[in-house]
Amino acid sequence: VMDMMHITEPLPTDERSRLVFGVEWRAYQVKGGKADRRRYADAFDATHFVEYKVGAELIGGFARPDAPEVKGARLYSGAARVALHDRLKDRAAALVLLQDGPRVYTVFVVRGAVRSDEVLSPEAALARRIEIEQECLKGNLRLDTFGTGDRIGDVDEPFQASELLGNRKVGRIAKLPVSVPTFIPVAVIVAGAIFGVPR
């Protein structure tokens, strides 16, 4: 099992851009979303995030893309582009399997929200697919499978990785705003009270 983040080579449509797969995703309410975003970012030790809205929820992805070769690159989430793709965004549930050499990008989307975004070996991707099919059966969700590759099994519809290149602005991964701990202003006030304010 490879399950880790993978950053693609520069995209053919834009040399400075790359797609990222294997991001941690969570859903949270738009109201109070800032606090939730911070909480998840801390939990995943993330430096970067990507966010989009589905109804009253924000779908947030968290990552730490600290590989030196991506410095200065514009990063985009492959899973966000999958979820927001015209062919997929209105499906009850969709599983997209994109084989890239020894790895399979495995993205599971339910009603427009990314549920899982994994980078797996072909064997692990097939096992994961069975799990997802079972989950959808239990939840009475119609699952459509998409993908491309000779080791992903049969799919309902072919889906090429190149289809993720069209919507260039979707899924931008940004640096998390640095949170200023609340104790700093208090410390400054206390120091000011003790030492007086220098003129």
C-alpha positions as CSV (number, residue, x, y, z in Angstrom):
1,V,0.0,0.0,0.0
2,M,1.4,3.4,-1.0
3,D,-1.2,5.6,0.6
4,M,0.7,8.8,0.8
5,M,0.7,12.1,-0.9
6,H,1.8,12.2,-4.5
7,I,2.6,15.3,-6.5
8,T,2.5,14.8,-10.3
9,E,5.0,16.1,-12.8
10,P,4.4,19.6,-14.2
11,L,1.1,19.6,-16.2
12,P,1.3,19.7,-20.0
13,T,-1.1,22.6,-20.1
14,D,0.9,24.7,-17.6
15,E,4.5,24.0,-16.7
16,R,4.2,25.7,-13.3
17,S,1.2,23.7,-12.2
18,R,1.1,20.2,-10.6
19,L,-1.7,18.0,-9.3
20,V,-1.6,16.6,-5.8
21,F,-3.3,13.4,-4.8
22,G,-3.5,11.8,-1.3
23,V,-4.8,14.8,0.6
24,E,-6.8,14.4,3.9
25,W,-10.4,15.6,3.5
26,R,-13.1,16.6,6.0
27,A,-16.5,18.3,5.7
28,Y,-17.6,21.1,8.1
29,Q,-20.2,23.8,8.2
30,V,-19.6,27.1,6.4
31,K,-20.7,28.9,9.6
32,G,-17.7,28.6,12.0
33,G,-15.6,27.1,9.2
34,K,-12.5,29.0,10.1
35,A,-12.2,27.4,13.5
36,D,-12.8,23.9,12.0
37,R,-10.3,24.5,9.3
38,R,-7.7,25.5,11.9
39,R,-8.6,22.4,14.1
40,Y,-8.2,20.0,11.2
41,A,-5.0,21.7,9.9
42,D,-3.5,21.2,13.4
43,A,-4.7,17.6,13.6
44,F,-3.1,16.7,10.2
45,D,-0.1,18.9,10.8
46,A,-0.9,20.6,7.5
47,T,0.8,23.6,6.0
48,H,-1.6,23.9,3.1
49,F,-5.3,23.5,2.4
50,V,-7.9,23.5,-0.4
51,E,-11.6,24.2,0.2
52,Y,-14.8,24.3,-1.8
53,K,-18.4,24.6,-1.0
54,V,-21.2,22.0,-1.4
55,G,-24.5,23.3,-0.1
56,A,-24.1,24.6,3.5
57,E,-20.8,22.6,3.9
58,L,-17.2,23.4,3.2
59,I,-15.2,20.4,1.9
60,G,-11.6,21.0,3.0
61,G,-8.5,19.1,2.1
62,F,-5.3,19.3,4.2
63,A,-1.7,18.6,3.1
64,R,1.9,19.2,3.8
65,P,3.6,19.4,0.4
66,D,7.1,20.1,1.5
67,A,9.0,18.4,-1.2
68,P,11.8,20.8,-2.4
69,E,11.0,20.2,-6.1
70,V,7.6,21.9,-5.7
71,K,8.9,25.2,-4.4
72,G,7.4,27.9,-6.6
73,A,4.9,25.5,-8.2
74,R,1.2,26.1,-8.3
75,L,-0.5,23.1,-6.7
76,Y,-4.0,21.9,-7.4
77,S,-5.9,19.1,-5.8
78,G,-6.7,16.2,-8.2
79,A,-9.5,15.1,-6.0
80,A,-11.2,18.5,-5.9
81,R,-11.0,18.6,-9.7
82,V,-12.6,15.1,-9.9
83,A,-15.4,16.1,-7.5
84,L,-16.2,19.3,-9.3
85,H,-16.0,17.8,-12.8
86,D,-19.1,18.2,-14.9
87,R,-19.4,14.5,-15.4
88,L,-19.2,13.7,-11.7
89,K,-20.5,16.5,-9.5
90,D,-24.2,15.5,-9.7
91,R,-23.7,11.7,-9.1
92,A,-24.9,10.1,-5.9
93,A,-21.5,8.4,-5.5
94,A,-18.6,8.1,-7.8
95,L,-15.3,6.2,-7.6
96,V,-12.5,7.4,-9.9
97,L,-9.4,5.2,-10.4
98,L,-6.6,6.7,-12.4
99,Q,-3.6,4.5,-13.0
100,D,-0.3,6.2,-13.3
101,G,2.4,3.6,-13.6
102,P,2.8,1.7,-10.3
103,R,0.2,3.8,-8.5
104,V,-3.5,4.3,-8.7
105,Y,-5.1,7.6,-7.7
106,T,-8.3,6.5,-6.0
107,V,-10.9,9.2,-5.4
108,F,-14.3,8.5,-3.8
109,V,-16.9,11.3,-4.0
110,V,-20.4,11.3,-2.5
111,R,-22.8,14.0,-3.7
112,G,-20.0,16.3,-4.7
113,A,-18.0,15.9,-1.5
114,V,-14.6,14.1,-1.5
115,R,-14.8,11.3,0.9
116,S,-11.4,9.8,0.3
117,D,-8.4,10.7,-1.8
118,E,-5.7,7.9,-1.8
119,V,-2.6,6.9,-3.7
120,L,-2.5,3.1,-3.8
121,S,-0.9,0.2,-5.4
122,P,-3.1,-1.5,-8.0
123,E,-3.8,-4.4,-5.6
124,A,-4.7,-2.0,-2.7
125,A,-6.9,0.0,-5.1
126,L,-9.0,-3.1,-6.0
127,A,-9.4,-4.0,-2.3
128,R,-10.4,-0.4,-1.6
129,R,-12.9,-0.5,-4.4
130,I,-14.6,-3.6,-2.9
131,E,-14.9,-1.8,0.5
132,I,-16.4,1.3,-1.2
133,E,-18.9,-0.9,-3.2
134,Q,-20.0,-2.6,0.1
135,E,-20.3,0.8,1.8
136,C,-22.5,2.1,-1.0
137,L,-24.7,-1.0,-1.0
138,K,-25.2,-0.6,2.8
139,G,-26.0,3.1,2.4
140,N,-28.3,2.4,-0.6
141,L,-26.2,4.7,-2.8
142,R,-25.8,4.2,-6.5
143,L,-22.1,4.0,-7.2
144,D,-20.7,4.9,-10.7
145,T,-17.1,3.9,-11.4
146,F,-14.8,5.8,-13.7
147,G,-11.2,5.5,-14.6
148,T,-8.4,4.4,-16.9
149,G,-5.6,1.9,-16.7
150,D,-5.1,-1.8,-17.4
151,R,-5.0,-2.8,-13.7
152,I,-8.1,-1.1,-12.3
153,G,-10.7,-3.6,-13.3
154,D,-13.9,-2.9,-15.3
155,V,-15.4,0.6,-14.9
156,D,-18.8,2.0,-15.9
157,E,-17.3,4.8,-17.9
158,P,-13.7,5.6,-19.0
159,F,-12.2,8.7,-17.5
160,Q,-8.9,10.1,-18.6
161,A,-6.5,12.0,-16.3
162,S,-6.4,14.7,-19.1
163,E,-10.0,15.5,-18.2
164,L,-8.6,17.1,-15.0
165,L,-6.6,19.7,-17.0
166,G,-9.6,21.6,-18.4
167,N,-10.8,23.5,-15.4
168,R,-7.5,25.3,-14.5
169,K,-8.7,27.4,-11.6
170,V,-10.4,24.6,-9.7
171,G,-8.8,23.1,-6.6
172,R,-6.0,25.5,-5.9
173,I,-4.0,24.5,-2.8
174,A,-3.0,27.5,-0.7
175,K,-0.8,28.1,2.3
176,L,-2.7,28.1,5.5
177,P,-2.8,31.5,7.2
178,V,-0.5,31.4,10.1
179,S,-2.6,31.6,13.3
180,V,-1.5,34.1,15.8
181,P,-1.7,32.5,19.3
182,T,-4.0,34.5,21.5
183,F,-1.5,34.8,24.4
184,I,0.8,37.3,22.5
185,P,-1.3,40.4,22.9
186,V,-1.8,39.7,26.6
187,A,1.9,39.3,27.1
188,V,2.5,42.6,25.3
189,I,-0.1,44.4,27.5
190,V,1.5,42.9,30.7
191,A,5.0,43.9,29.6
192,G,3.7,47.4,28.8
193,A,2.2,47.7,32.2
194,I,5.3,46.6,34.0
195,F,7.9,48.4,32.0
196,G,5.9,51.4,30.8
197,V,5.7,52.2,27.1
198,P,9.0,53.5,25.6
199,R,8.6,56.8,24.0
